[in-house]
Amino acid sequence: MMKYKRILLKLSGEALMGNNSFGIDSTRLNDYANEIKKIQQAGVEVAIVIGGGNIFRGVSLNNAGLDRVQSDYMGMLGTIINGLALQSALENIEIPTRLQTAIKIEAVAEPYIKRKAVRHLEKGRVVIFSAGTGNPFFTTDSAAVLRAIEINAEVIIKGTRVDGIYNTDPEKNKEAIKFESLSFNEVLHKGIKVMDTTAFTLSKENKLPIIVFDINTKGNLIKIINGEKIGTKVYL
């Protein structure tokens, strides 16, 4: 029996790079599409937010002297590129998909409208939200939490390169300790970074749980949907 009926899946742009230094790895992209297909065919209503760090990272260019507002809008365009790529990969395996953007780019995607997004989900379409919140100074983590709240998702499932939340970076410290679950208050007390502060606070205030898991291990996503303890769950 499925534990969740409607979810928001958060993917980083870097996840799409695979072993490349930038851009989109087609094998990795298709792997993610197939994992999403498993839960969509199981009856889960799936919304997705993807970052754009594999295409363009606004903050880093801002540090190099580019105007922050301009660089953030460039980053939003990067998320649209990733959204189009994932949409194509899903439709290639016959998964109905809609791409909605927070900034108007009607030649390639629908503008974000909450009621239309919910209707698409109810009809079994995967909905991809691109361009963040449509505002500079806000990350795609914040966009993911905001959209999840708006569409009444039951949980945010954040795919990463590691299999959960640790007390230190497990890629740098082999002695790092993994947490099976954490309360929002424990995350704050321990100073662990799950999402940026704005996104995390918004999630906490709206009692929206977050599951952090390894997206690159096949089968993990459907296991979470079926209620198995995969990754780390952050709850109120």
Backbone hydrogen bonds in HBPLUS format (Angstrom, degrees):
<---DONOR---> <-ACCEPTOR-->    atom                        ^
c    i                          cat <-CA-CA->   ^        H-A-AA   ^      H-
h    n   atom  resd res      DA  || num        DHA   H-A  angle D-A-AA Bond
n    s   type  num  typ     dist DA aas  dist angle  dist       angle   num
A0003-LYS N   A0225-ILE O   2.67 MM 222  5.56 169.0  1.68 167.7 171.7     1
A0045-GLU N   A0005-LYS O   2.73 MM  40  6.05 175.6  1.74 160.9 161.3     2
A0154-GLU N   A0006-ARG O   2.90 MM 148  5.89 170.3  1.91 156.0 156.3     3
A0007-ILE N   A0045-GLU O   2.97 MM  38  6.39 157.8  2.02 171.7 178.3     4
A0047-ALA N   A0007-ILE O   3.10 MM  40  6.30 154.0  2.17 149.7 157.7     5
A0008-LEU N   A0155-VAL O   3.13 MM 147  6.48 155.0  2.19 161.2 167.3     6
A0157-ILE N   A0008-LEU O   2.87 MM 149  6.17 165.5  1.89 156.3 161.1     7
A0009-LEU N   A0047-ALA O   2.79 MM  38  6.19 163.8  1.81 159.0 157.8     8
A0049-VAL N   A0009-LEU O   2.97 MM  40  6.38 156.7  2.02 157.5 161.3     9
A0010-LYS N   A0157-ILE O   2.88 MM 147  6.09 162.5  1.91 142.8 148.2    10
A0159-GLY N   A0010-LYS O   2.96 MM 149  6.17 156.2  2.02 164.0 170.1    11
A0011-LEU N   A0049-VAL O   2.90 MM  38  6.28 166.9  1.92 162.2 166.6    12
A0051-GLY N   A0011-LEU O   2.92 MM  40  6.40 144.5  2.05 144.9 156.4    13
A0015-ALA N   A0012-SER O   3.18 MM   3  5.33 137.5  2.37  97.9 108.8    14
A0016-LEU N   A0013-GLY O   3.00 MM   3  5.59 145.1  2.12 114.0 122.8    15
A0017-MET N   A0014-GLU O   3.02 MM   3  5.32 155.3  2.08 108.3 116.1    16
A0025-ASP N   A0016-LEU O   2.74 MM   9  5.91 175.9  1.74 162.6 161.1    17
A0020-ASN N   A0017-MET O   3.00 MM   3  5.22 158.5  2.05 129.8 130.4    18
A0023-GLY N   A0054-ASN O   3.08 MM  31  5.27 167.3  2.09 137.2 133.3    19
A0029-LEU N   A0025-ASP O   2.94 MM   4  6.15 163.3  1.96 157.4 162.8    20
A0030-ASN N   A0026-SER O   2.97 MM   4  6.11 160.2  2.01 144.7 149.4    21
A0031-ASP N   A0027-THR O   2.93 MM   4  6.14 149.9  2.02 145.3 154.2    22
A0032-TYR N   A0028-ARG O   3.02 MM   4  6.31 160.6  2.05 153.3 157.0    23
A0033-ALA N   A0029-LEU O   3.03 MM   4  6.31 157.1  2.08 145.7 152.4    24
A0034-ASN N   A0030-ASN O   2.99 MM   4  6.21 155.2  2.05 146.8 152.5    25
A0035-GLU N   A0031-ASP O   3.04 MM   4  6.34 149.4  2.13 147.1 155.6    26
A0036-ILE N   A0032-TYR O   2.94 MM   4  6.20 157.3  1.99 153.0 159.1    27
A0037-LYS N   A0033-ALA O   2.91 MM   4  6.12 148.0  2.01 142.4 151.9    28
A0038-LYS N   A0034-ASN O   3.23 MM   4  6.47 147.6  2.34 139.9 146.1    29
A0040-GLN N   A0036-ILE O   2.96 MM   4  6.16 155.8  2.02 153.4 161.2    30
A0041-GLN N   A0037-LYS O   2.89 MM   4  5.97 162.4  1.92 152.9 156.7    31
A0044-VAL N   A0039-ILE O   3.07 MM   5  5.65 157.9  2.12 162.0 156.8    32
A0043-GLY N   A0040-GLN O   3.08 MM   3  5.35 158.0  2.13 105.1 111.6    33
A0127-VAL N   A0046-VAL O   3.09 MM  81  6.57 159.7  2.13 153.7 157.9    34
A0048-ILE N   A0127-VAL O   2.82 MM  79  6.25 147.0  1.93 156.4 162.6    35
A0129-PHE N   A0048-ILE O   2.76 MM  81  6.03 171.7  1.76 179.6 176.8    36
A0055-ILE N   A0052-GLY O   2.93 MM   3  5.52 151.2  2.01 118.3 127.0    37
A0056-PHE N   A0052-GLY O   2.88 MM   4  6.01 173.2  1.89 165.4 166.4    38
A0061-LEU N   A0057-ARG O   3.44 MM   4  6.80 157.1  2.49 150.0 156.2    39
A0062-ASN N   A0058-GLY O   2.86 MM   4  6.07 145.8  1.98 148.8 159.8    40
A0063-ASN N   A0059-VAL O   3.00 MM   4  6.30 148.3  2.10 146.3 153.9    41
A0064-ALA N   A0061-LEU O   2.97 MM   3  4.83 132.7  2.20  90.7 104.8    42
A0066-LEU N   A0061-LEU O   3.09 MM   5  5.67 161.9  2.12 148.3 142.5    43
A0065-GLY N   A0062-ASN O   3.01 MM   3  5.22 162.0  2.04 108.1 112.6    44
A0071-SER N   A0067-ASP O   2.91 MM   4  6.10 164.2  1.93 157.4 162.6    45
A0072-ASP N   A0068-ARG O   2.91 MM   4  6.03 152.7  1.98 147.7 154.6    46
A0073-TYR N   A0069-VAL O   3.08 MM   4  6.37 154.8  2.15 148.5 154.8    47
A0074-MET N   A0070-GLN O   3.00 MM   4  6.31 149.8  2.10 146.4 155.3    48
A0075-GLY N   A0071-SER O   2.97 MM   4  6.27 146.9  2.08 141.0 150.0    49
A0076-MET N   A0072-ASP O   2.96 MM   4  6.33 145.0  2.09 142.6 152.2    50
A0077-LEU N   A0073-TYR O   3.12 MM   4  6.47 150.2  2.22 144.6 151.3    51
A0078-GLY N   A0074-MET O   3.16 MM   4  6.53 142.4  2.30 139.1 149.4    52
A0078-GLY N   A0075-GLY O   3.04 MM   3  4.96 120.4  2.41  92.0 107.4    53
A0079-THR N   A0075-GLY O   3.16 MM   4  6.62 143.8  2.29 144.7 153.7    54
A0079-THR N   A0076-MET O   3.10 MM   3  5.19 121.6  2.46  95.1 109.0    55
A0080-ILE N   A0076-MET O   3.19 MM   4  6.59 142.2  2.34 141.6 151.9    56
A0080-ILE N   A0077-LEU O   3.15 MM   3  5.05 123.5  2.49  91.4 105.8    57
A0081-ILE N   A0077-LEU O   3.08 MM   4  6.45 153.3  2.16 148.0 154.4    58
A0082-ASN N   A0078-GLY O   3.12 MM   4  6.46 160.3  2.16 148.0 152.5    59
A0083-GLY N   A0079-THR O   2.86 MM   4  6.04 150.5  1.95 140.3 149.1    60
A0084-LEU N   A0080-ILE O   2.88 MM   4  6.12 157.3  1.93 152.9 157.7    61
A0085-ALA N   A0081-ILE O   3.04 MM   4  6.31 154.4  2.11 145.7 153.0    62
A0086-LEU N   A0082-ASN O   2.94 MM   4  6.21 163.0  1.97 153.2 156.9    63
A0087-GLN N   A0083-GLY O   2.87 MM   4  6.00 157.6  1.92 147.0 154.1    64
A0088-SER N   A0084-LEU O   2.98 MM   4  6.16 161.2  2.01 146.7 151.2    65
A0089-ALA N   A0085-ALA O   3.01 MM   4  6.28 157.9  2.05 146.8 153.0    66
A0090-LEU N   A0086-LEU O   2.91 MM   4  6.11 158.8  1.96 152.8 157.8    67
A0091-GLU N   A0087-GLN O   2.93 MM   4  6.13 162.2  1.96 152.3 157.4    68
A0092-ASN N   A0088-SER O   2.94 MM   4  6.07 137.4  2.13 142.4 153.4    69
A0093-ILE N   A0090-LEU O   3.07 MM   3  5.42 145.4  2.20 103.3 113.3    70
A0095-ILE N   A0090-LEU O   3.00 MM   5  5.26 154.4  2.06 134.1 137.2    71
A0094-GLU N   A0091-GLU O   3.10 MM   3  4.73 154.7  2.17 103.6 102.4    72
A0126-VAL N   A0096-PRO O   2.91 MM  30  6.33 160.3  1.95 157.6 153.3    73
A0098-ARG N   A0126-VAL O   2.87 MM  28  6.32 154.7  1.93 161.3 165.7    74
A0128-ILE N   A0098-ARG O   2.82 MM  30  6.22 166.0  1.84 164.0 168.9    75
A0110-GLU N   A0099-LEU O   3.01 MM  11  6.26 148.9  2.11 170.3 161.1    76
A0100-GLN N   A0128-ILE O   2.84 MM  28  6.12 170.9  1.85 170.0 172.3    77
A0130-SER N   A0100-GLN O   2.79 MM  30  6.14 164.2  1.81 161.7 166.9    78
A0101-THR N   A0110-GLU O   2.83 MM   9  6.29 153.3  1.90 159.2 167.5    79
A0112-TYR N   A0101-THR O   2.80 MM  11  5.23 139.8  1.96 151.5 142.8    80
A0102-ALA N   A0130-SER O   3.14 MM  28  6.48 145.4  2.27 139.5 146.7    81
A0108-VAL N   A0105-ILE O   3.06 MM   3  6.17 167.6  2.07 134.4 136.7    82
A0109-ALA N   A0105-ILE O   3.25 MM   4  6.16 144.7  2.38 140.1 148.2    83
A0117-ALA N   A0113-ILE O   2.94 MM   4  6.16 161.0  1.97 160.7 167.0    84
A0118-VAL N   A0114-LYS O   2.95 MM   4  6.23 163.7  1.98 158.4 161.8    85
A0119-ARG N   A0115-ARG O   2.99 MM   4  6.15 154.9  2.06 141.5 148.8    86
A0120-HIS N   A0116-LYS O   2.89 MM   4  6.13 157.5  1.95 151.4 157.0    87
A0121-LEU N   A0117-ALA O   3.03 MM   4  6.34 159.8  2.07 149.3 154.5    88
A0122-GLU N   A0118-VAL O   2.93 MM   4  6.20 157.5  1.98 149.4 155.6    89
A0123-LYS N   A0119-ARG O   3.07 MM   4  6.30 135.9  2.27 141.2 152.6    90
A0123-LYS N   A0120-HIS O   3.08 MM   3  5.13 130.5  2.34  96.0 109.6    91
A0125-ARG N   A0120-HIS O   2.98 MM   5  5.29 161.3  2.02 152.4 146.3    92
A0124-GLY N   A0121-LEU O   2.97 MM   3  5.14 160.8  2.00 109.5 114.1    93
A0134-GLY N   A0131-ALA O   2.96 MM   3  5.67 126.8  2.25 146.5 151.8    94
A0143-ALA N   A0139-THR O   3.13 MM   4  6.51 152.6  2.21 139.2 147.1    95
A0144-ALA N   A0140-THR O   2.85 MM   4  5.97 151.7  1.93 139.9 146.9    96
A0145-VAL N   A0141-ASP O   3.07 MM   4  6.40 162.3  2.10 153.4 156.5    97
A0146-LEU N   A0142-SER O   2.94 MM   4  6.08 167.1  1.96 151.7 155.9    98
A0147-ARG N   A0143-ALA O   2.89 MM   4  6.01 171.5  1.90 153.9 156.2    99
A0148-ALA N   A0144-ALA O   2.94 MM   4  6.02 156.5  2.00 143.6 150.9   100
A0149-ILE N   A0145-VAL O   2.98 MM   4  6.20 156.8  2.03 151.0 156.4   101
A0150-GLU N   A0146-LEU O   2.98 MM   4  6.23 161.3  2.02 150.2 155.8   102
A0151-ILE N   A0147-ARG O   2.97 MM   4  6.15 155.5  2.03 154.4 158.9   103
A0153-ALA N   A0148-ALA O   2.87 MM   5  4.98 164.1  1.90 152.9 154.3   104
A0152-ASN N   A0149-ILE O   3.20 MM   3  5.05 156.8  2.25 100.2 106.9   105
A0156-ILE N   A0209-PRO O   3.03 MM  53  6.38 165.2  2.06 154.5 159.1   106
A0211-ILE N   A0156-ILE O   2.83 MM  55  6.27 159.7  1.87 163.0 169.5   107
A0158-LYS N   A0211-ILE O   2.70 MM  53  5.97 158.0  1.75 161.6 169.2   108
A0213-PHE N   A0158-LYS O   3.08 MM  55  6.38 162.0  2.11 158.6 160.5   109
A0160-THR N   A0213-PHE O   2.84 MM  53  5.99 159.5  1.88 166.2 173.0   110
A0215-ILE N   A0160-THR O   3.11 MM  55  5.66 151.7  2.19 145.0 152.9   111
A0179-PHE N   A0165-ILE O   2.89 MM  14  5.81 167.7  1.91 175.2 171.9   112
A0167-ASN N   A0177-ILE O   2.99 MM  10  5.65 144.2  2.12 145.2 155.9   113
A0172-LYS N   A0169-ASP O   3.08 MM   3  5.50 152.6  2.15 110.1 118.3   114
A0173-ASN N   A0169-ASP O   2.88 MM   4  5.97 146.0  1.99 152.2 163.4   115
A0176-ALA N   A0173-ASN O   3.13 MM   3  5.53 162.3  2.17 116.9 118.4   116
A0233-LYS N   A0180-GLU O   3.37 MM  53  6.75 157.2  2.42 132.2 132.5   117
A0182-LEU N   A0233-LYS O   2.88 MM  51  6.31 152.8  1.95 159.0 162.0   118
A0235-TYR N   A0182-LEU O   2.98 MM  53  6.50 152.0  2.06 151.7 160.3   119
A0186-GLU N   A0183-SER O   3.11 MM   3  5.10 119.2  2.50  94.9 109.7   120
A0187-VAL N   A0183-SER O   3.07 MM   4  6.42 156.4  2.13 153.3 159.1   121
A0184-PHE N   A0235-TYR O   2.82 MM  51  5.86 132.9  2.04 152.2 157.1   122
A0188-LEU N   A0184-PHE O   3.10 MM   4  6.44 159.2  2.15 149.7 154.8   123
A0189-HIS N   A0185-ASN O   2.85 MM   4  6.03 160.1  1.89 148.2 154.3   124
A0190-LYS N   A0186-GLU O   2.86 MM   4  5.94 158.9  1.90 150.4 155.2   125
A0191-GLY N   A0187-VAL O   3.02 MM   4  5.98 117.6  2.43 133.9 148.5   126
A0192-ILE N   A0187-VAL O   3.09 MM   5  5.28 151.1  2.18 150.9 154.5   127
A0191-GLY N   A0188-LEU O   3.24 MM   3  5.10 143.9  2.38  93.6 104.1   128
A0200-PHE N   A0196-ASP O   2.93 MM   4  6.09 171.1  1.94 165.0 168.0   129
A0201-THR N   A0197-THR O   2.93 MM   4  5.96 165.3  1.95 150.2 154.3   130
A0202-LEU N   A0198-THR O   3.05 MM   4  6.18 160.6  2.09 146.9 152.4   131
A0203-SER N   A0199-ALA O   2.96 MM   4  6.18 154.8  2.02 149.4 156.4   132
A0204-LYS N   A0200-PHE O   2.93 MM   4  6.17 159.4  1.97 150.1 155.7   133
A0205-GLU N   A0201-THR O   2.91 MM   4  6.11 166.8  1.93 155.0 158.0   134
A0206-ASN N   A0202-LEU O   3.19 MM   4  6.27 139.6  2.37 137.3 146.8   135
A0208-LEU N   A0203-SER O   2.96 MM   5  5.06 172.7  1.97 151.4 151.5   136
A0207-LYS N   A0204-LYS O   3.12 MM   3  5.09 165.4  2.14 106.8 109.8   137
A0210-ILE N   A0234-VAL O   2.99 MM  24  5.08 157.7  2.04 142.4 149.7   138
A0234-VAL N   A0210-ILE O   2.68 MM  24  5.08 165.6  1.70 160.5 165.4   139
A0212-VAL N   A0232-THR O   2.89 MM  20  5.29 161.1  1.93 154.6 156.8   140
A0232-THR N   A0212-VAL O   2.88 MM  20  5.29 155.1  1.94 148.8 156.5   141
A0220-ASN N   A0217-THR O   3.26 MM   3  5.99 165.2  2.29 139.8 141.7   142
A0223-LYS N   A0219-GLY O   3.16 MM   4  6.28 148.5  2.27 145.4 154.5   143
A0224-ILE N   A0220-ASN O   3.01 MM   4  6.32 152.5  2.09 152.4 158.7   144
A0225-ILE N   A0221-LEU O   3.17 MM   4  6.47 160.9  2.21 148.4 153.2   145
A0226-ASN N   A0222-ILE O   3.01 MM   4  6.21 141.8  2.16 139.0 149.0   146
A0228-GLU N   A0223-LYS O   2.90 MM   5  5.30 153.5  1.97 159.0 150.8   147
A0227-GLY N   A0224-ILE O   2.94 MM   3  5.11 159.2  1.98 107.8 113.4   148
A0230-ILE N   A0228-GLU O   3.04 MM   2  5.88 117.6  2.45 111.3  95.0   149
